[in-house]
């Protein structure tokens, strides 16, 4: 199964965070599952790192490629179909990165691993980090 990770789930996973519930961690560590990370998440992390809102253990340019390769995480580009889907979404969530990730989950029919409860207001298959 292909699983789309939201930004927070990815960060918790690579940090080995105890805030990642057992079900989510098991799904993410199962080699039968393919993990997918949106370019929107990479963009969000780059912005937050550059303005000091996100502190990583190593610099972005080495840590992120290392963790993507180490965990065999595929990156999902932003396509026009994703933007079209995003434009249809009601504004339950105001964060543009999360809205794009939700739209990608819908357009690509990918289950989404997230801890953000607002995601449940959208027609996406959620695997919650905080279940």
DSSP file (Angstrom, degrees, kcal/mol; ACC not computed):
  #  RESIDUE AA STRUCTURE BP1 BP2  ACC     N-H-->O    O-->H-N    N-H-->O    O-->H-N    TCO  KAPPA ALPHA  PHI   PSI    X-CA   Y-CA   Z-CA
    1    1 A X              0   0    0      0, 0.0    33,-2.4     0, 0.0     2,-0.4   0.000 360.0 360.0 360.0 139.6    0.0    0.0    0.0
    2    2 A X  E     -a   34   0A   0     31,-0.2   109,-0.7    33,-0.1     2,-0.4  -0.792 360.0-165.0 -90.4 133.4    1.2    3.5   -0.8
    3    3 A X  E     -ab  35 111A   0     31,-2.9    33,-2.9    -2,-0.4     2,-0.5  -0.979  12.1-144.8-124.9 127.2    0.9    5.9    2.2
    4    4 A X  E     -ab  36 112A   0    107,-3.0   109,-2.9    -2,-0.4     2,-0.4  -0.795  17.4-151.8 -90.0 127.1    1.2    9.7    2.0
    5    5 A X  E     -ab  37 113A   0     31,-2.8    33,-0.6    -2,-0.5   109,-0.2  -0.812   7.2-137.2 -97.5 135.0    2.8   11.3    5.0
    6    6 A X     >  -     0   0    0    107,-2.4     4,-2.3    -2,-0.4     5,-0.2  -0.437  35.9 -98.1 -80.1 171.5    2.0   14.8    6.1
    7    7 A X  H  > S+     0   0    0      1,-0.2     4,-2.4     2,-0.2     5,-0.2   0.901 122.2  48.1 -58.3 -46.5    4.9   17.0    7.2
    8    8 A X  H  > S+     0   0    0      1,-0.2     4,-2.7     2,-0.2    -1,-0.2   0.900 110.4  51.0 -64.4 -42.1    4.6   16.4   10.9
    9    9 A X  H  > S+     0   0    0    104,-0.3     4,-2.5     2,-0.2    -1,-0.2   0.912 110.8  49.9 -62.0 -41.9    4.3   12.6   10.5
   10   10 A X  H  X S+     0   0    0     -4,-2.3     4,-2.6     2,-0.2     5,-0.2   0.938 112.0  47.3 -60.5 -47.2    7.5   12.6    8.4
   11   11 A X  H  X S+     0   0    0     -4,-2.4     4,-1.4     1,-0.2     6,-0.2   0.897 113.2  48.0 -63.8 -40.4    9.3   14.7   11.0
   12   12 A X  H  X>S+     0   0    0     -4,-2.7     5,-2.5     2,-0.2     4,-0.7   0.898 112.2  50.8 -65.0 -40.0    8.2   12.4   13.8
   13   13 A X  H ><5S+     0   0    0     -4,-2.5     3,-0.9    -5,-0.2    -2,-0.2   0.938 111.8  44.2 -64.3 -48.8    9.1    9.3   11.9
   14   14 A X  H 3<5S+     0   0    0     -4,-2.6    -1,-0.2     1,-0.3    -2,-0.2   0.762 114.1  51.5 -71.6 -22.5   12.7   10.4   11.1
   15   15 A X  H 3<5S-     0   0    0     -4,-1.4    -1,-0.3    -5,-0.2    -2,-0.2   0.575 107.8-125.1 -85.8  -9.7   13.2   11.7   14.6
   16   16 A X  T <<5 -     0   0    0     -3,-0.9    -3,-0.2    -4,-0.7    -2,-0.1   0.803  44.0-172.5  68.9  28.3   12.0    8.4   16.1
   17   17 A X    > < -     0   0    0     -5,-2.5     3,-1.2    -6,-0.2    -1,-0.2  -0.243  32.6-142.3 -62.0 137.5    9.5   10.4   18.1
   18   18 A X  T 3  S+     0   0    0      1,-0.2    -1,-0.1    -3,-0.1     4,-0.1   0.562  96.2  78.1 -71.1  -9.3    7.5    8.6   20.7
   19   19 A X  T 3  S+     0   0    0     -7,-0.1     2,-0.7     2,-0.1    -1,-0.2   0.426  72.4  92.1 -81.0   1.8    4.6   10.8   19.6
   20   20 A X  S <  S-     0   0    0     -3,-1.2   110,-0.1    -8,-0.2   109,-0.1  -0.877  83.4-126.8 -96.4 115.4    4.1    8.5   16.6
   21   21 A X     >  -     0   0    0    108,-1.3     4,-2.6    -2,-0.7     5,-0.2  -0.124  18.9-109.0 -64.9 161.1    1.5    5.9   17.6
   22   22 A X  H  > S+     0   0    0      1,-0.2     4,-2.6     2,-0.2     5,-0.2   0.851 115.3  52.0 -59.4 -40.2    2.3    2.2   17.2
   23   23 A X  H  > S+     0   0    0      2,-0.2     4,-2.3     1,-0.2    -1,-0.2   0.935 112.7  44.7 -64.6 -46.1   -0.1    1.6   14.3
   24   24 A X  H  > S+     0   0    0    104,-0.3     4,-2.5     2,-0.2    -2,-0.2   0.934 114.7  48.3 -63.4 -46.1    1.3    4.5   12.3
   25   25 A X  H  X S+     0   0    0     -4,-2.6     4,-2.2     1,-0.2    -2,-0.2   0.916 111.0  51.3 -61.1 -43.0    4.9    3.5   13.0
   26   26 A X  H  X S+     0   0    0     -4,-2.6     4,-0.9    -5,-0.2    -1,-0.2   0.913 111.6  47.1 -61.3 -42.8    4.2   -0.1   12.1
   27   27 A X  H  < S+     0   0    0     -4,-2.3     3,-0.4     1,-0.2    -1,-0.2   0.901 113.8  47.9 -63.9 -40.5    2.6    0.9    8.8
   28   28 A X  H  < S+     0   0    0     -4,-2.5    -2,-0.2     1,-0.2    -1,-0.2   0.798 114.5  45.5 -72.7 -28.5    5.6    3.2    8.0
   29   29 A X  H  < S+     0   0    0     -4,-2.2     2,-0.6    -5,-0.2    -1,-0.2   0.541  86.1 106.6 -91.0  -7.6    8.2    0.6    8.9
   30   30 A X    ><  -     0   0    0     -4,-0.9     3,-2.1    -3,-0.4    -4,-0.0  -0.624  62.9-151.0 -75.7 116.5    6.4   -2.2    7.0
   31   31 A X  T 3  S+     0   0    0     -2,-0.6    -1,-0.2     1,-0.3    -4,-0.0   0.634  92.8  68.6 -66.6 -12.8    8.5   -2.8    3.8
   32   32 A X  T 3  S+     0   0    0      2,-0.0     2,-0.4    -5,-0.0    -1,-0.3   0.645  91.9  75.4 -76.9 -14.3    5.3   -3.9    2.0
   33   33 A X  S <  S-     0   0    0     -3,-2.1     2,-0.5    -6,-0.2   -31,-0.2  -0.781  75.6-142.1 -99.2 142.5    4.1   -0.3    2.2
   34   34 A X  E     -a    2   0A   0    -33,-2.4   -31,-2.9    -2,-0.4     2,-0.3  -0.910  16.5-143.3-102.9 124.5    5.5    2.5    0.0
   35   35 A X  E     -a    3   0A   0     -2,-0.5    39,-2.8    37,-0.5     2,-0.4  -0.703  15.4-167.1 -91.6 139.2    5.9    5.8    1.8
   36   36 A X  E     -ac   4  74A   0    -33,-2.9   -31,-2.8    -2,-0.3     2,-0.4  -0.980   6.2-168.4-128.5 135.6    5.2    9.0   -0.2
   37   37 A X  E     -ac   5  75A   0     37,-3.0    39,-2.6    -2,-0.4   -31,-0.1  -0.992  23.2-125.0-125.9 129.4    6.1   12.6    0.8
   38   38 A X  E >>  - c   0  76A   0    -33,-0.6     4,-1.4    -2,-0.4     3,-0.8  -0.385  13.6-129.1 -70.3 145.7    4.7   15.6   -1.0
   39   39 A X  H 3> S+     0   0    0     37,-2.5     4,-2.6     1,-0.2     5,-0.2   0.793 111.7  67.7 -59.7 -27.7    7.0   18.2   -2.4
   40   40 A X  H 3> S+     0   0    0     36,-0.3     4,-2.6     1,-0.2    -1,-0.2   0.877  98.1  50.3 -59.9 -37.5    4.7   20.6   -0.5
   41   41 A X  H <> S+     0   0    0     -3,-0.8     4,-2.7     2,-0.2    -1,-0.2   0.901 110.0  49.3 -67.1 -41.0    6.1   19.1    2.7
   42   42 A X  H  X S+     0   0    0     -4,-1.4     4,-2.3     2,-0.2    -2,-0.2   0.916 112.5  48.2 -62.6 -42.5    9.7   19.6    1.5
   43   43 A X  H  X S+     0   0    0     -4,-2.6     4,-2.5     2,-0.2    -2,-0.2   0.924 111.6  49.8 -62.7 -46.4    8.8   23.2    0.6
   44   44 A X  H  X S+     0   0    0     -4,-2.6     4,-2.8     1,-0.2     5,-0.2   0.921 112.0  47.5 -60.1 -45.8    7.1   23.7    4.1
   45   45 A X  H  X S+     0   0    0     -4,-2.7     4,-2.5     1,-0.2     5,-0.2   0.895 111.0  51.6 -64.3 -39.7   10.2   22.3    5.9
   46   46 A X  H  X S+     0   0    0     -4,-2.3     4,-2.2    -5,-0.2    -2,-0.2   0.926 113.0  44.9 -62.7 -44.9   12.6   24.5    3.9
   47   47 A X  H  X S+     0   0    0     -4,-2.5     4,-1.7     2,-0.2     6,-0.2   0.953 115.0  46.8 -63.8 -49.7   10.6   27.6    4.6
   48   48 A X  H  <>S+     0   0    0     -4,-2.8     5,-2.2     1,-0.2     6,-1.5   0.853 113.2  49.6 -64.6 -34.3   10.2   26.9    8.3
   49   49 A X  H ><5S+     0   0    0     -4,-2.5     3,-1.0     4,-0.2    -1,-0.2   0.924 110.0  50.8 -67.2 -43.8   13.9   26.0    8.6
   50   50 A X  H 3<5S+     0   0    0     -4,-2.2    -2,-0.2     1,-0.2    -1,-0.2   0.781 113.9  43.6 -68.3 -26.7   15.0   29.2    6.9
   51   51 A X  T 3<5S-     0   0    0     -4,-1.7    -1,-0.2    -5,-0.1    -2,-0.2   0.363 117.1-109.4-100.3   5.9   12.8   31.4    9.2
   52   52 A X  T < 5S+     0   0    0     -3,-1.0    -3,-0.2    -4,-0.3    -4,-0.1   0.613  88.1 114.4  83.1  12.7   13.8   29.6   12.4
   53   53 A X  S   <S+     0   0    0     -5,-2.2     2,-0.4    -6,-0.2    -4,-0.2   0.573  76.5  45.4 -90.3 -10.1   10.4   27.9   13.0
   54   54 A X        -     0   0    0     -6,-1.5     2,-0.5    -7,-0.1    -2,-0.2  -0.987  67.7-163.7-136.2 124.9   11.8   24.4   12.5
   55   55 A X        -     0   0    0     -2,-0.4     2,-0.3    -3,-0.1     4,-0.1  -0.939  10.1-165.1-110.7 123.7   15.1   23.1   13.9
   56   56 A X        -     0   0    0     -2,-0.5     4,-0.1     2,-0.1    -2,-0.0  -0.704  29.9-121.7-104.5 157.6   16.6   20.0   12.4
   57   57 A X  S    S+     0   0    0     -2,-0.3     2,-0.3     2,-0.1    -1,-0.1   0.796  99.9  15.7 -67.8 -28.4   19.3   17.8   13.9
   58   58 A X  S    S-     0   0    0      1,-0.0    -2,-0.1     2,-0.0     6,-0.1  -0.823 107.2 -69.0-133.4 172.7   21.4   18.4   10.8
   59   59 A X    >>  -     0   0    0     -2,-0.3     4,-2.9     1,-0.1     3,-1.4  -0.371  45.0-118.0 -68.3 148.9   21.2   20.9    8.0
   60   60 A X  H 3>>S+     0   0    0      1,-0.3     4,-1.8     2,-0.2     5,-0.5   0.869 109.4  60.7 -51.8 -46.2   18.3   20.5    5.6
   61   61 A X  H 345S+     0   0    0      1,-0.2    -1,-0.3     2,-0.2     4,-0.2   0.715 118.2  27.6 -63.0 -22.5   20.4   19.8    2.5
   62   62 A X  H <>5S+     0   0    0     -3,-1.4     4,-1.6     3,-0.1    -2,-0.2   0.797 120.1  51.1-104.5 -40.1   21.9   16.7    4.1
   63   63 A X  H  X5S+     0   0    0     -4,-2.9     4,-2.7     2,-0.2     5,-0.2   0.938 108.6  48.2 -65.7 -48.8   19.3   15.4    6.5
   64   64 A X  H  X5S+     0   0    0     -4,-1.8     4,-2.5    -5,-0.3     5,-0.2   0.947 114.4  43.2 -65.4 -51.1   16.3   15.4    4.2
   65   65 A X  H  ><S+     0   0    0     -5,-0.5     4,-2.3     1,-0.2     5,-0.2   0.901 115.0  52.7 -59.5 -37.5   17.9   13.6    1.2
   66   66 A X  H  X S+     0   0    0     -4,-1.6     4,-2.9     1,-0.2    -2,-0.2   0.931 112.4  43.2 -61.7 -46.4   19.5   11.1    3.6
   67   67 A X  H  X S+     0   0    0     -4,-2.7     4,-1.9     2,-0.2     6,-0.2   0.856 112.2  53.1 -71.5 -35.2   16.2   10.3    5.4
   68   68 A X  H  <>S+     0   0    0     -4,-2.5     5,-2.8    -5,-0.2     4,-0.2   0.941 116.5  39.2 -62.8 -45.9   14.3   10.0    2.1
   69   69 A X  H ><5S+     0   0    0     -4,-2.3     3,-1.3    -5,-0.2    -2,-0.2   0.935 114.1  52.9 -69.6 -46.7   16.9    7.6    0.7
   70   70 A X  H 3<5S+     0   0    0     -4,-2.9    -1,-0.2     1,-0.3    -2,-0.2   0.851 119.2  35.6 -57.6 -37.1   17.3    5.7    4.0
   71   71 A X  T 3<5S-     0   0    0     -4,-1.9   -36,-0.3    -5,-0.2    -1,-0.3   0.288 107.7-122.6-102.3   8.6   13.6    5.1    4.3
   72   72 A X  T < 5 +     0   0    0     -3,-1.3     2,-0.5    -4,-0.2   -37,-0.5   0.898  48.0 172.8  50.6  47.8   12.9    4.7    0.6
   73   73 A X      < -     0   0    0     -5,-2.8     2,-0.2    -6,-0.2   -37,-0.2  -0.778  23.5-143.1 -92.9 124.6   10.4    7.5    0.6
   74   74 A X  E     -c   36   0A   0    -39,-2.8   -37,-3.0    -2,-0.5     2,-0.4  -0.595  13.1-131.0 -81.8 142.4    9.1    8.6   -2.8
   75   75 A X  E     -c   37   0A   0     -2,-0.2     2,-0.6   -39,-0.2   -37,-0.2  -0.812  12.1-145.5 -96.8 140.3    8.5   12.3   -3.4
   76   76 A X  E     -c   38   0A   0    -39,-2.6   -37,-2.5    -2,-0.4   -36,-0.3  -0.907  15.5-141.6-105.5 113.4    5.2   13.3   -4.9
   77   77 A X        -     0   0    0     -2,-0.6     2,-0.6   -39,-0.2   -37,-0.0  -0.228  24.9-102.8 -68.3 163.0    5.4   16.3   -7.2
   78   78 A X        -     0   0    0    -40,-0.1     2,-0.3     4,-0.0    -1,-0.1  -0.797  45.1-170.8 -88.5 122.3    2.8   19.0   -7.3
   79   79 A X    >>  -     0   0    0     -2,-0.6     4,-1.7     1,-0.1     3,-0.7  -0.723  36.9-111.4-111.8 161.3    0.6   18.4  -10.4
   80   80 A X  H 3> S+     0   0    0     -2,-0.3     4,-2.6     1,-0.2     5,-0.2   0.872 118.1  59.2 -57.6 -37.8   -2.2   20.6  -12.0
   81   81 A X  H 3> S+     0   0    0      1,-0.2     4,-2.0     2,-0.2    -1,-0.2   0.841 103.6  52.1 -61.4 -33.0   -4.7   18.0  -10.9
   82   82 A X  H <> S+     0   0    0     -3,-0.7     4,-2.4     2,-0.2    -1,-0.2   0.903 110.1  47.7 -69.4 -41.1   -3.7   18.5   -7.3
   83   83 A X  H  X S+     0   0    0     -4,-1.7     4,-1.9     2,-0.2    -2,-0.2   0.893 111.0  51.1 -67.2 -39.1   -4.2   22.2   -7.6
   84   84 A X  H  X S+     0   0    0     -4,-2.6     4,-0.7     1,-0.2    -1,-0.2   0.913 111.6  47.9 -62.5 -42.5   -7.5   21.8   -9.2
   85   85 A X  H >X S+     0   0    0     -4,-2.0     3,-0.8     1,-0.2     4,-0.6   0.896 109.1  54.1 -64.5 -40.2   -8.6   19.4   -6.4
   86   86 A X  H >< S+     0   0    0     -4,-2.4     3,-1.1     1,-0.2    -1,-0.2   0.871 101.5  58.5 -62.2 -37.4   -7.3   21.9   -3.8
   87   87 A X  H 3< S+     0   0    0     -4,-1.9    -1,-0.2     1,-0.2    -2,-0.2   0.752 103.7  53.4 -65.2 -23.2   -9.4   24.7   -5.3
   88   88 A X  H << S+     0   0    0     -3,-0.8    -1,-0.2    -4,-0.7    -2,-0.2   0.631  86.2 107.2 -84.3 -15.1  -12.6   22.5   -4.6
   89   89 A X  S << S-     0   0    0     -3,-1.1     2,-0.1    -4,-0.6    33,-0.0  -0.379  72.4-121.7 -71.0 138.1  -11.8   22.0   -0.9
   90   90 A X    >   -     0   0    0      1,-0.1     2,-1.2    -2,-0.1     3,-0.6  -0.377  33.5-105.5 -67.7 160.0  -13.9   23.8    1.7
   91   91 A X  T 3  S+     0   0    0      1,-0.2    -1,-0.1    -2,-0.1     3,-0.1  -0.299  76.7 126.7 -90.4  53.1  -11.8   26.0    4.0
   92   92 A X  T 3  S+     0   0    0     -2,-1.2     2,-0.4     1,-0.2    -1,-0.2   0.855  80.6  40.6 -67.3 -34.5  -11.9   23.8    7.1
   93   93 A X    <   -     0   0    0     -3,-0.6    -1,-0.2     1,-0.1     6,-0.0  -0.953  64.5-171.4-118.9 131.9   -8.1   24.1    7.1
   94   94 A X        +     0   0    0     -2,-0.4     2,-0.4    -3,-0.1    -1,-0.1   0.644  54.6 106.5 -96.5 -18.0   -6.3   27.4    6.2
   95   95 A X     >  -     0   0    0      1,-0.2     4,-2.5     2,-0.1     5,-0.2  -0.493  60.6-151.6 -68.5 119.2   -2.8   26.1    6.0
   96   96 A X  H  > S+     0   0    0     -2,-0.4     4,-1.8     1,-0.2    -1,-0.2   0.838  93.2  51.6 -64.1 -32.9   -1.9   26.1    2.3
   97   97 A X  H  > S+     0   0    0      2,-0.2     4,-2.3     1,-0.2    -1,-0.2   0.936 112.4  45.2 -68.0 -45.4    0.6   23.2    2.6
   98   98 A X  H  > S+     0   0    0      1,-0.2     4,-2.6     2,-0.2    -2,-0.2   0.893 110.8  53.9 -65.5 -38.9   -1.9   21.0    4.4
   99   99 A X  H  X S+     0   0    0     -4,-2.5     4,-2.3     1,-0.2    -1,-0.2   0.902 110.1  47.7 -61.1 -40.3   -4.6   21.9    1.9
  100  100 A X  H  X S+     0   0    0     -4,-1.8     4,-2.4     2,-0.2    -2,-0.2   0.901 111.0  50.3 -68.2 -40.2   -2.3   20.8   -0.9
  101  101 A X  H  X S+     0   0    0     -4,-2.3     4,-2.3     2,-0.2    -2,-0.2   0.905 110.9  49.9 -63.8 -41.2   -1.4   17.5    0.9
  102  102 A X  H  X S+     0   0    0     -4,-2.6     4,-2.2     2,-0.2    -2,-0.2   0.933 110.9  49.6 -60.6 -46.5   -5.1   16.8    1.4
  103  103 A X  H  X S+     0   0    0     -4,-2.3     4,-3.1     1,-0.2     5,-0.2   0.890 110.3  50.4 -61.5 -40.0   -5.8   17.5   -2.3
  104  104 A X  H  X S+     0   0    0     -4,-2.4     4,-2.6     2,-0.2     6,-0.2   0.899 107.9  53.2 -64.9 -40.0   -3.0   15.2   -3.3
  105  105 A X  H  X>S+     0   0    0     -4,-2.3     5,-2.0     2,-0.2     4,-0.6   0.913 114.6  42.1 -59.8 -43.0   -4.4   12.4   -1.0
  106  106 A X  H ><5S+     0   0    0     -4,-2.2     3,-0.6     3,-0.2    -2,-0.2   0.957 117.1  45.4 -68.3 -51.8   -7.7   12.8   -2.7
  107  107 A X  H 3<5S+     0   0    0     -4,-3.1    -2,-0.2     1,-0.2    -3,-0.2   0.851 121.8  37.3 -63.7 -36.4   -6.4   13.1   -6.3
  108  108 A X  H 3<5S-     0   0    0     -4,-2.6    -1,-0.2    -5,-0.2    -2,-0.2   0.470 104.5-126.9 -94.6  -3.2   -4.0   10.2   -5.9
  109  109 A X  T <<5 +     0   0    0     -3,-0.6     2,-0.5    -4,-0.6    -3,-0.2   0.937  54.8 155.9  53.9  51.5   -6.3    8.1   -3.7
  110  110 A X      < -     0   0    0     -5,-2.0    15,-0.3    -6,-0.2    -1,-0.2  -0.920  46.9-121.2-110.4 128.4   -3.6    7.7   -1.1
  111  111 A X  E     -b    3   0A   0   -109,-0.7  -107,-3.0    -2,-0.5     2,-0.5  -0.391  34.4-136.9 -60.1 147.8   -4.2    7.0    2.6
  112  112 A X  E     -bd   4 126A   0     13,-3.3    15,-3.4  -109,-0.2     2,-0.7  -0.931  10.0-150.6-119.4 129.5   -2.8    9.8    4.7
  113  113 A X  E     +bd   5 127A   0   -109,-2.9  -107,-2.4    -2,-0.5  -104,-0.3  -0.889  41.4 139.4 -97.8 118.4   -0.8    9.6    7.9
  114  114 A X  E     - d   0 128A   0     13,-1.5    15,-2.6    -2,-0.7    16,-0.4  -0.970  51.1-151.0-151.8 160.0   -1.4   12.7   10.0
  115  115 A X        +     0   0    0     -2,-0.3     2,-0.8    13,-0.3    13,-0.1   0.382  68.3 109.8-109.5  -2.6   -2.0   13.9   13.5
  116  116 A X    >   -     0   0    0      1,-0.2     3,-1.5     2,-0.0     4,-0.3  -0.653  54.7-160.4 -82.2 109.8   -4.1   16.9   12.4
  117  117 A X  G >  S+     0   0    0     -2,-0.8     3,-1.4     1,-0.3     4,-0.2   0.741  85.3  70.0 -61.8 -25.6   -7.7   16.3   13.4
  118  118 A X  G >  S+     0   0    0      1,-0.3     3,-2.0     2,-0.2    -1,-0.3   0.803  84.3  70.8 -64.0 -27.6   -8.9   18.9   10.9
  119  119 A X  G X  S+     0   0    0     -3,-1.5     3,-1.9     1,-0.3     5,-0.3   0.802  84.7  69.9 -58.3 -27.9   -7.9   16.5    8.1
  120  120 A X  G <  S+     0   0    0     -3,-1.4    -1,-0.3    -4,-0.3    -2,-0.2   0.665  83.7  70.0 -66.2 -15.4  -10.9   14.3    9.1
  121  121 A X  G <  S+     0   0    0     -3,-2.0    -1,-0.3    -4,-0.2     2,-0.3   0.542  93.2  71.5 -77.9  -5.5  -13.3   16.9    7.8
  122  122 A X  S <  S-     0   0    0     -3,-1.9     2,-2.4    -4,-0.2   -33,-0.0  -0.736  99.2-101.8-109.5 158.3  -12.2   16.1    4.3
  123  123 A X  S    S+     0   0    0     -2,-0.3     2,-0.3     2,-0.1    -3,-0.1  -0.374  77.4 124.9 -79.6  65.3  -12.9   12.9    2.3
  124  124 A X        -     0   0    0     -2,-2.4     2,-0.9    -5,-0.3   -13,-0.1  -0.911  69.0-114.3-123.0 151.1   -9.5   11.3    2.8
  125  125 A X        -     0   0    0     -2,-0.3   -13,-3.3   -15,-0.3     2,-0.4  -0.761  43.9-159.9 -83.6 108.1   -8.5    7.9    4.2
  126  126 A X  E     -d  112   0A   0     -2,-0.9     2,-0.6   -15,-0.2   -13,-0.2  -0.762  26.1-171.7-100.9 134.2   -6.8    8.9    7.5
  127  127 A X  E     -d  113   0A   0    -15,-3.4   -13,-1.5    -2,-0.4     2,-0.2  -0.959  32.3-143.8-113.2 106.2   -4.3    6.9    9.5
  128  128 A X  E >   -d  114   0A   0     -2,-0.6     3,-0.8   -15,-0.2   -13,-0.3  -0.491  16.7-151.8 -81.7 138.1   -4.0    9.2   12.6
  129  129 A X  T 3  S+     0   0    0    -15,-2.6  -108,-1.3     1,-0.2   -14,-0.2   0.792  99.2  47.6 -70.3 -29.8   -0.7    9.6   14.5
  130  130 A X  T 3         0   0    0    -16,-0.4    -1,-0.2     1,-0.2   -15,-0.1   0.134 360.0 360.0-102.8  20.2   -2.6   10.3   17.7
  131  131 A X    <         0   0    0     -3,-0.8    -1,-0.2  -110,-0.0    -2,-0.1   0.506 360.0 360.0 -67.4 360.0   -5.1    7.4   17.6
